[in-house]
Amino acid sequence: MRTSFAAHIRLLKKELPCFFPVAIRRLKLPSHRLGDCDFDEEEQKFLIRVNNALPHYVQKDILYHEYAHALAWAPGHMTTTIHTASWGVAYARTVRLSNGEDSPRRDDVAAHIKFQ
Ligand SMILES: [Zn+2]
């Protein structure tokens, strides 16, 4: 069963909350641009944009990539565009969540199996 884009957003926000709110939009972007993540200083929130012309599975991958930029952001670490080591760690966390490797529900299942 295909998980909806909105469900991926709900999962990310619930399991991996960011320092500031994250607004996520799918919209028409130039064909060379897959997506991006910016921090709106005035509104104090992240804005993630994903190119809606891409296939669904690519949009999901872009979402997890860009969300990692927001997740890696911390005071004194203002960039949302560079693939730093901290972005790499954040991206691993989003991918693990996407794969169900960090899901509390999966941990519950694993614990249940272990004690059977
Ligand atoms: Zn990036």
Residues whose N, C-alpha, C, O or C-beta is under 5 A from the ligand:
A	BS01	ZN	T81
